[in-house]
Amino acid sequence: MAPSRPRGAAGPHRVSTNHRLRILYAAVILIMGIIVLRLFYLQIIRHDHYRQAALSDQLKQYTIAADRGIIYAHQGDNVVPLVLNQKLYTLYADPTLVNNPNASAAKLAAITNGDEGRYSQLLKTRPSRYQVLAKRLSENQKSKILALGLPGVGLQAQDYRVYPQGALAANLLGFVDDSGNGQYGIEQQFNNQLAGKQGMLKAITDVNGVPLAASRDNIQKNPVAGNNFVLTIDTAMEQQVQDILQAQLKKVGSKQGCVVVMDPNTGSIKAMASYPTYDPSKYYQVSDISAFNDLAVSDPIEVGSIMKTLTISTGLDKGVITTNSAYPDPGYVNIDGATIKNVLPIPENPVTIKDVMRDSLNTGAIHVFKLLGGGQYDQQGRDILHDYLVNHFQLGKPTGVEQPGEGAGGIPNPDQGSALNLQYANTSFGQGMTATMLQMASAVSSVVNGGTYYQPHLVEKETGTNGSSDSFDTKIVKRNVVKPSTAAGLRDLMEYVYDSNYAIYSSQLHPGYNVGGKTGTAQVAINGGYSKTDFNATFVGFVGGDKPQYVVAVMVKDPYTFESEGAQAAAPIFGKITNMLINDFNVLPTSH
Amino acid sequence: MTYSSSIAASRRGYVRRNQNSVRFSASARALGPISNTIVLIVLACLVGLLYLTQVTRTNGYGYTINSLQQEQSQLKDKKASLEVEAARLQSLNRVADSHTAKNLVSVAPSGVLNQ
């Protein structure tokens, strides 16, 4: 019998097993150690590197566009939108993914009303990966295109400005370009306020780009919508003024013109039309960029005889004339070697100030200038006329209306230059100086309203998204522009002119209302001289009852008509606008 | 037999030799180091699982939020389109071209009644 092995003693087999186990343990521990070390290296030492690498894949940043502010205008007692926003779609394609370009082009063209041939060509332009087929597609068109399920074709949403009133007031509104920047008009003037502030979303996303809510690194900054603006414009009046202007320009063969209708008691611009004009939703189709200009604001011209209203106001205010003054007028004036005459023959002498206004006598305006100088053409007369034109009637400087690119115009310096007396004689009847129609409307308003110059303005109210509201209060630029007696005197003279000439103006009398006006015809300066064929026609007038309610300034550039252009080209616009204002816009009749 | 000895005799009837008269309950069982480790690992796993559950649930809300935001965005776009359409329907050009407007008759310019 073999001796039994003591209990607990290891045999060769057991020893071998234990040894293997130890080796296995050691291997496991070694591997785990390696893993731990590797993890330590990756997670601790290379922490920043891998964190950045992970975030670069997962952390995405999106820009959240802010809604652009809406522009409103009045329609009677209501406020209606002139400019709104709408999401429209850009149709694009990746030609490398398009299976059947011709068939796809046919289907897409049928929906977008586009050019099938052009689409087909674009869809074949490999290796290009991005081709824009159409822009500004509607939601309905988008749905139809998506329903086609065409490979390689996609749609991208973009906010666009839309104009429910069409081309109404386009020149004063401006437009927004493809980059989202306002150009011209209110859109440019208040671009920052209208644009708002875009928001931002920085978030860890899943593979589809959907933000994961549990991430601590998510940052969301909500966009701030742009402010809304309410304009002083009345849409119905604007539309009619625009129609009247365009019809008359067509009739007299003019290519450019403008009209301003203003409330002389507040400076509010009720209508401001300019031609040529354009459709702001298709601004990119305009070939002549001058169509973007608001001529009433940006185009100072030699205004012609409507300036006599201001020259005579100066004479009345300085007390050198009255509305009944008379003087001998030979029908011409010699100054600094030049002879100045009138268009119409001189009436029977002595000539009265009423005659000067009615027949638009240049010699009469020069007579007032002479009286301002104490009976001679001199420095005193120039200084007084300059002071009134610049400091009282605010000519020669921008009015500050809410439009970009406003023209300042110019009044000759009374102290410097050659033939100064001749220059100021010309200035007295609207030549040798420049002003915009808005400046003239504002200046005449400041006289006929009794002597207060209000800053002309287009914006009535600005409203923020947080409910804050800024009213653009009426701003008085200058009080006591003229004495009340001067204001009454000029009103009487302008009413006399209208009552005497309304038939020439293709207009009519309005019993019970006070209507006054003054024509202007200005030669156009060319190459240091004046053109003998080109004239600009102007008109400024007012409509009201006991006090003027509207002041209207009209400009028609280079009409076909010869001589008396102011009467034949511009005055009919005033006449028709006067009818419109009395019939449709609650002009109060006189109380007596 | 005295009273006290009779008491003692009755007690002896219940007590066996070498046996304590006081019965102690079993002492608290202490877990060994392996058990402790396993428990800790299990707890850690549970906590991790709980965390993962919560993160997953929260991220699930993210999808809900995203979906609702998209819906909100679509509704806003629809509202904007309707506003545009309403404004277009009320525009001056459309009103002027309407059947009713075309049947209107022009009136002579107004005058003023003298009382």
Interface residues (C-beta under 8 A of the other chain):
Chain A: V80 P81 L84 N85 Q86 K87 E139 V162 P164 Q165 G166 L168 D206 V210 P211 L212 A213 A214 T235 A236 Q239 Q508 H510 P511 G512 Y513 N579 I582 N583 P589
Chain B: Q54 V55 T58 N59 Y61 G62 Y63 I65 N66 D77 K78 A80 S81 E83 V84 A87 R88 Q90 S91 L92 N93 V107 P109 S110 G111 V112
